[in-house]
């Protein structure tokens, strides 16, 4: 489950890729020592940020130390995350041990085994934390949602709080909740620590209620993930054949999709919605039924083809490929891209929108390449 959370956060971080972003990749240690006004992407075993980053910082590795300020969003996935520099906007974090020791300008969402907000740190927005042990010594000005085994609250919360503490909830001298508290824990807390109302549910009662649906949920999710895994392996096998058979076409597809992504997004949108409408009107005319059947067949084949090759487009954002790339690099890029594309389904709303956008870009790119091919034939006077 922890690996799934890590994947989801890293996937979410890859969506706003910009053409002017600085991509820094290394196998060992990456030191971000140059100040930048652009978004920065980095992957390495150890990553240290020593200079101000004017845009977003998106990084993954074993150990990540954020020393200097980040003006935009901060998205990190790794084993050990230490945030000592200020963050201007949101922070999305996934790791084994997460320590927040500075101000965050907006909301924080974190998945981790041990999550600590240090004394002196301040979160100006909301805080969502899922973990085993959560220690909150720094102020949160917005709402708080915590789900953990052990929770220590020793700082003021400016909004409302929803806390699930399976084993224990400790309220320190500085712990205070301005709004209402929705609490699931072995026992309730002192009312004087909460300015609003307390809605308390004993964990034993809550667990019994939850367990009535857990078994069915596990069976359903197990079947879905099993089917998705088999689909994933099958698509990789198909991709391997396509790389062998039509490598140049796939590379042209990736190049065109990345270069003209905005126009291809528009083309994909138009084709996706207008073709079914055209098929409907052709069916109504009766005379156009054969043409409607042919058009629908090509439309269905285009949808299927797009589903097969969209992974190349997404994978190229992380592992770039070109004519000199080896078979294994191209296949690896596709496998990672396909994994990201499939995992997007698990992210409500944001992930669904991002997946649909990727699909439309790929769909439009495919349509553009087909149109370019037709124009080439016309120039050669073969059509």
URPE-V92844 format. One record per pair of residues at least 6 apart in sequence whose C-alpha atoms are under 6 Angstrom apart, sorted by the first residue. I is the first residue (numbers start at 0). J is the second residue. D is the distance in whole Angstrom. If there is no record, write none. Layout:
BEGIN
i=I j=J d=D
i=I j=J d=D
END
This chain:
BEGIN
i=5 j=76 d=6
i=5 j=93 d=5
i=10 j=339 d=6
i=20 j=37 d=6
i=20 j=38 d=5
i=20 j=39 d=6
i=21 j=39 d=5
i=22 j=39 d=6
i=22 j=40 d=5
i=22 j=41 d=6
i=23 j=40 d=6
i=23 j=41 d=5
i=24 j=41 d=5
i=24 j=42 d=5
i=25 j=43 d=5
i=26 j=43 d=5
i=27 j=43 d=5
i=27 j=44 d=5
i=28 j=43 d=6
i=28 j=44 d=6
i=28 j=45 d=5
i=28 j=46 d=6
i=29 j=46 d=5
i=30 j=46 d=6
i=30 j=47 d=5
i=31 j=48 d=5
i=31 j=49 d=6
i=32 j=49 d=5
i=32 j=50 d=5
i=33 j=50 d=6
i=34 j=50 d=5
i=34 j=51 d=5
i=34 j=52 d=6
i=35 j=52 d=5
i=35 j=53 d=6
i=36 j=52 d=6
i=36 j=53 d=4
i=36 j=54 d=6
i=37 j=53 d=6
i=37 j=54 d=5
i=38 j=54 d=4
i=38 j=55 d=5
i=38 j=56 d=6
i=39 j=56 d=5
i=40 j=57 d=5
i=40 j=58 d=6
i=41 j=58 d=5
i=42 j=58 d=6
i=42 j=59 d=5
i=42 j=60 d=6
i=43 j=60 d=5
i=44 j=60 d=5
i=44 j=61 d=5
i=45 j=61 d=6
i=45 j=62 d=5
i=45 j=63 d=6
i=46 j=63 d=5
i=47 j=64 d=5
i=48 j=65 d=5
i=48 j=66 d=6
i=48 j=67 d=6
i=49 j=66 d=6
i=49 j=67 d=5
i=50 j=67 d=5
i=51 j=67 d=5
i=51 j=68 d=5
i=51 j=69 d=6
i=52 j=69 d=5
i=53 j=70 d=5
i=54 j=70 d=6
i=54 j=71 d=5
i=55 j=71 d=4
i=55 j=72 d=5
i=55 j=73 d=6
i=56 j=73 d=5
i=57 j=74 d=5
i=57 j=75 d=6
i=58 j=75 d=5
i=59 j=75 d=6
i=59 j=76 d=5
i=59 j=77 d=6
i=60 j=77 d=5
i=61 j=77 d=5
i=61 j=78 d=5
i=62 j=78 d=6
i=62 j=79 d=5
i=63 j=80 d=5
i=64 j=81 d=5
i=65 j=82 d=5
i=65 j=83 d=6
i=65 j=84 d=6
i=66 j=83 d=5
i=66 j=84 d=5
i=67 j=84 d=5
i=68 j=84 d=4
i=68 j=85 d=5
i=68 j=86 d=6
i=69 j=86 d=5
i=70 j=86 d=6
i=70 j=87 d=4
i=71 j=87 d=5
i=71 j=88 d=5
i=72 j=88 d=5
i=72 j=89 d=5
i=72 j=90 d=6
i=73 j=90 d=5
i=74 j=90 d=6
i=74 j=91 d=5
i=74 j=92 d=6
i=75 j=92 d=5
i=76 j=93 d=5
i=76 j=94 d=6
i=77 j=94 d=5
i=78 j=94 d=5
i=78 j=95 d=5
i=79 j=96 d=5
i=80 j=97 d=5
i=81 j=98 d=5
i=82 j=99 d=5
i=82 j=100 d=6
i=83 j=100 d=5
i=83 j=101 d=5
i=84 j=101 d=6
i=85 j=101 d=5
i=85 j=102 d=5
i=86 j=103 d=5
i=86 j=104 d=6
i=87 j=104 d=5
i=88 j=104 d=5
i=88 j=105 d=5
i=89 j=105 d=5
i=89 j=106 d=5
i=89 j=107 d=6
i=90 j=107 d=5
i=91 j=107 d=6
i=91 j=108 d=5
i=91 j=109 d=6
i=92 j=109 d=5
i=93 j=109 d=6
i=93 j=110 d=5
i=93 j=111 d=6
i=94 j=111 d=5
i=95 j=111 d=5
i=95 j=112 d=5
i=96 j=112 d=6
i=96 j=113 d=5
i=97 j=114 d=5
i=98 j=115 d=5
i=99 j=116 d=5
i=100 j=117 d=5
i=100 j=120 d=5
i=101 j=120 d=4
i=102 j=120 d=5
i=102 j=121 d=5
i=102 j=122 d=6
i=103 j=122 d=5
i=104 j=123 d=5
i=105 j=123 d=5
i=105 j=124 d=4
i=106 j=124 d=4
i=106 j=125 d=5
i=106 j=126 d=6
i=107 j=126 d=5
i=108 j=127 d=5
i=108 j=128 d=6
i=109 j=128 d=5
i=110 j=128 d=6
i=110 j=129 d=5
i=110 j=130 d=6
i=111 j=130 d=5
i=112 j=130 d=5
i=112 j=131 d=5
i=113 j=131 d=6
i=113 j=132 d=5
i=113 j=133 d=6
i=114 j=133 d=5
i=115 j=133 d=6
i=115 j=134 d=5
i=115 j=135 d=6
i=116 j=135 d=5
i=116 j=136 d=6
i=116 j=137 d=5
i=117 j=136 d=5
i=117 j=137 d=5
i=118 j=136 d=5
i=118 j=137 d=5
i=119 j=137 d=6
i=120 j=137 d=5
i=121 j=137 d=6
i=121 j=138 d=5
i=121 j=139 d=6
i=122 j=139 d=5
i=123 j=140 d=5
i=124 j=140 d=6
i=124 j=141 d=5
i=125 j=141 d=4
i=125 j=142 d=5
i=125 j=143 d=6
i=126 j=143 d=5
i=127 j=143 d=6
i=127 j=144 d=5
i=127 j=145 d=6
i=128 j=145 d=5
i=129 j=145 d=6
i=129 j=146 d=5
i=129 j=147 d=6
i=130 j=147 d=5
i=131 j=147 d=5
i=131 j=148 d=5
i=132 j=149 d=5
i=132 j=150 d=6
i=133 j=150 d=5
i=134 j=150 d=6
i=134 j=151 d=5
i=135 j=151 d=6
i=135 j=152 d=5
i=135 j=153 d=6
i=136 j=153 d=5
i=136 j=154 d=5
i=137 j=154 d=5
i=138 j=154 d=5
i=138 j=155 d=5
i=139 j=156 d=5
i=140 j=156 d=6
i=140 j=157 d=4
i=141 j=157 d=5
i=141 j=158 d=5
i=142 j=158 d=4
i=142 j=159 d=5
i=142 j=160 d=6
i=143 j=160 d=5
i=144 j=160 d=6
i=144 j=161 d=5
i=144 j=162 d=6
i=145 j=162 d=5
i=146 j=162 d=6
i=146 j=163 d=5
i=147 j=164 d=5
i=148 j=164 d=5
i=148 j=165 d=4
i=148 j=166 d=5
i=149 j=164 d=6
i=149 j=166 d=6
i=149 j=167 d=5
i=150 j=168 d=5
i=151 j=168 d=6
i=151 j=169 d=5
i=152 j=170 d=5
i=152 j=174 d=5
i=153 j=170 d=6
i=153 j=171 d=4
i=153 j=173 d=5
i=153 j=174 d=4
i=154 j=173 d=5
i=154 j=174 d=4
i=155 j=174 d=5
i=155 j=175 d=5
i=155 j=176 d=6
i=156 j=176 d=5
i=157 j=177 d=5
i=158 j=177 d=6
i=158 j=178 d=5
i=159 j=178 d=4
i=159 j=179 d=5
i=160 j=180 d=5
i=161 j=180 d=6
i=161 j=181 d=5
i=161 j=182 d=6
i=162 j=182 d=5
i=163 j=182 d=6
i=163 j=183 d=5
i=163 j=184 d=6
i=164 j=184 d=5
i=165 j=184 d=6
i=175 j=192 d=5
i=175 j=193 d=6
i=176 j=193 d=5
i=177 j=194 d=5
i=178 j=194 d=6
i=178 j=195 d=5
i=179 j=195 d=4
i=179 j=196 d=5
i=179 j=197 d=6
i=180 j=197 d=5
i=181 j=198 d=5
i=182 j=199 d=5
i=183 j=199 d=6
i=183 j=200 d=5
i=183 j=201 d=6
i=183 j=202 d=6
i=184 j=201 d=5
i=184 j=202 d=5
i=185 j=201 d=5
i=185 j=202 d=5
i=253 j=312 d=5
i=256 j=364 d=5
i=263 j=360 d=5
i=263 j=363 d=4
i=263 j=364 d=5
i=264 j=359 d=5
i=264 j=360 d=4
i=264 j=363 d=6
i=266 j=363 d=5
i=267 j=359 d=5
i=267 j=360 d=6
i=267 j=362 d=5
i=267 j=363 d=4
i=268 j=359 d=6
i=278 j=291 d=5
i=281 j=287 d=5
i=281 j=288 d=6
i=281 j=291 d=6
i=282 j=288 d=5
i=305 j=362 d=6
i=309 j=361 d=6
i=310 j=333 d=5
i=310 j=336 d=5
i=310 j=337 d=4
i=311 j=333 d=5
i=313 j=336 d=5
i=314 j=332 d=5
i=314 j=333 d=5
i=314 j=335 d=6
i=314 j=336 d=4
i=318 j=332 d=5
i=343 j=350 d=5
i=344 j=350 d=6
i=344 j=351 d=6
i=376 j=382 d=6
END
